[in-house]
Amino acid sequence: MTSDGAVTFWIFLLCLIASPHLKGGVAGRPDELHIGGIFPIAGKGGWQGGQACMPAARLALDDVNKQPNLLPGFKLILHSNDSECEPGLGASVMYNLLYNRPQKLMLLAGCSTVCTTVAEAAKMWNLIVLCYGASSPALSDRKRFPTLFRTHPSATVHNPTRIKLMKKFGWSRVAILQQAEEVFISTVEDLENRCMEAGVEIVTRQSFLSDPTDAVRNLRRQDARIIVGLFYVVAARRVLCEMYKQQLYGRAHVWFFIGWYEDNWYEVNLKAEGITCTVEQMRIAAEGHLTTEALMWNQNNQTTISGMTAEEFRHRLNQALIEEGYDINHDRYPEGYQEAPLAYDAVWSVALAFNKTMERLTTGKKSLRDFTYTDKEIADEIYAAMNSTQFLGVSGVVAFSSQGDRIALTQIEQMVNGKYEKLGYYDTQLDNLSWLNTEQWIGGKVPQDRTIVTHVLRTVSLPLFVCMCTISSCGIFVAFALIIFNIWNKHRRVIQSSHPVCNTIMLFGVIICLISVILLGMDGRFVSPEEYPKICQARAWLLSTGFTLAYGAMFSKVWRVHRFTTKAKTDPKKKVEPWKLYTMVSGLLSIDLVILLSWQIFDPLQRYLETFPLEDPVSTTDDIKIRPELEHCESQRNSMWLGLVYGFKGLILVFGLFLAYETRSIKVKQINDSRYVGMSIYNVVVLCLITAPVGMVIASQQDASFAFVALAVIFCCFLSMLLIFVPKVIEVIRHPKDKAESKYNPDSAISKEDEERYQKLVTENEELQRLITQKEEKIRVLRQRLVERGDAKGTELNGATGAAAGAVATTSQPASLINSSAHATPAATLAITQEILAIFVGIDTID
């Protein structure tokens, strides 16, 4: 059971207990018709509209009683009390009105919560309830409130108007802020249904009991721009102050407020209610908001049923309020001033319904004085008379629908420069919007229903890209020039000993790496999203294969130097075979191809967008936020593939660094530029080991990332070309005729011509050594023969022969050998001498 249902139950129970004390008939003077009035006046929350509505009802009583033909023979009397817009107190007031004599024919009530309680209970006593200030859509339920009528239109009459305005201004995204009261809850439910039908998105629905601080903050977090506010005026002032604090006002926001607040509602009672904002701050926050309200004042200067125009009634009401102490002359209106015409017309509706009922009862010889709380027949007559009532009142045409609701047009107003300006009217039944085109928007244009998020692609700075492309292009040109130089001078010793084909492979790798630098800077500025994956794949292929060709050529050289030096002791004359260098480069390239092909086939690189937090635009005041985006090349298993590539490259980098260190002081004439290759490897390894991790860390900073990686690649390429080719170029320029090249190439000791001459001399020396060996063999044989032929003076002959042998060995002093043979026999001496001379003649001939 709801709280309202519980109150109704206890009221009904109390009245049943007290019913023996309630006598039938109308106590009091026989010419009086009594009605009860429940007015919210002195409460601290909710709608205290009785402050202006009760004086208006008194004016209506005076005017009705002055009409002799309206209630002939009767005078209408109003008995009222204050409910403070509290349902419990309202139920107590109703009980007192019913319990205390005279008996009441009808009840007037205001404030939706009180009307809900009163109307739900009044049916127990066959009483008609007419609400002059209740807008809750729940009151349209005829099953729950069978005897209820109201001159105040239902709050749902505003919802079609709000939807119409949303369509007019192109708003399809709204937020709702409501006070936790039944009237607003049911209104919001109806609004949600209508928004769903109209295709309007409700981004958030926030509610609060008394403090709207958190609810308003949540609106800001949800980026709410078009906000429908449903709350009583006391809560409205708190909301407005919090709006100012959260800056939910101005050119970027539009608020829909309820139109039945007083015109100066945001300026009054600030201190009394503990509002911490100043009047000026409240004015700033209130500027530009929209209100929708059912027309409560007759818009035409027509004479109404009371004989007054709406303006004449306004004048009389102002005088009555001044007499009660309200400062009307300074626009200090009491609460309920907008609804005052509804209370005035409500009394006239009662009088007209009684008039019709009296005519109908006359035929049945009955009178209103015969009504009791158990007389359903007279109650039905009053109901039928009220249901058919229609007249022109100070609030406009008064008529009731089958649900007992007031049928009325809706007025749209806007706060402009601190005053409400009419924008137009909307007829719900005819779906007709009459627009005056007087709206004024802060900023000069219709606010947007959301922050327009512009997706801006972060691209590499154009000057930076052009600069890097220029440097890379220069490097490519230099590399091609060096290739031509390398091929043109391949016959020179300084080029030939450095393996020109291997150098050409390195230069092609450099060219590919420099081309990849250009691709690294190509982003969404130049390439469409559909073509971007191709750029991603080209980057990976070019950078990886270019690195392998350039670094692999240098790695193979230093590897062969290391292998050559480790076997130098056992095989000092072994030469470096070029095909072994090319095989190593091919092997490294094959591993690259396997990894890249697998990556390409199973998990190709795709375009991935990294998004950044929203940013404010620099050069516009529009309600626009920028969502920066940055393109990346990634695959689903990106980390795995990068790990494979980096692992492979890192392994050969570290191994190359080790080999370069091991061969740092070795000079090998078979590879004459090994020291410079080692220096290049040092620089490449250091730059790669720095660039890879740093590039991953700064990947979200497009300019820094591109500049860092591009400069690292460019520096490696230029440094490698500088170290390996500049000494060769200088040597060729300084010695165009291929003279000694050792000064600028310390690893090379002799020229090509010297090397050929040296090889010839080595060959001749070997031949001479062979001939000398043969001659020595012959001398040994001759010495043997001299020993065998010697006589007693063989010793002397033997000495002479030794002296002759010594002379032959030294190729000097031949005369001593001849002189020493004088002691031998003439025949023997002559034969030996001839053979020795023949040997020397042979040696001289060889020389």
CORNORTA-V558729 format. One record per run of one state. SS is the DSSP state (h for helix, s for strand, l for the rest). FROM is the first residue (numbers start at 0). TO is the last residue. If there is no record, write none. Layout:
BEGIN
ss:from:to
SS:FROM:TO
SS:FROM:TO
END
This chain:
BEGIN
ss:from:to
l:0:1
h:2:20
l:21:30
s:31:38
l:39:48
h:49:64
l:65:73
s:74:81
l:82:85
h:86:98
l:99:104
s:105:109
l:110:110
h:111:124
l:125:126
s:127:132
l:133:135
h:136:139
l:140:146
s:147:149
l:150:154
h:155:168
l:169:171
s:172:178
l:179:180
h:181:197
l:198:199
s:200:207
l:208:211
h:212:220
l:221:224
s:225:229
l:230:231
h:232:245
l:246:252
s:253:257
l:258:277
h:278:285
l:286:288
s:289:293
l:294:308
h:309:322
l:323:326
h:327:329
l:330:338
h:339:362
l:363:366
h:367:369
l:370:374
h:375:386
l:387:388
s:389:392
l:393:394
s:395:399
l:400:404
s:405:405
l:406:408
s:409:415
l:416:417
s:418:426
l:427:430
s:431:434
l:435:450
s:451:457
l:458:460
h:461:487
l:488:491
h:492:495
l:496:498
h:499:519
l:520:527
h:528:565
l:566:576
h:577:601
l:602:604
s:605:615
l:616:622
s:623:633
l:634:636
h:637:661
l:662:666
s:667:667
l:668:669
s:670:670
l:671:672
h:673:696
l:697:700
h:701:733
l:734:750
h:751:788
l:789:792
h:793:809
l:810:812
h:813:822
l:823:824
h:825:845
l:846:846
END
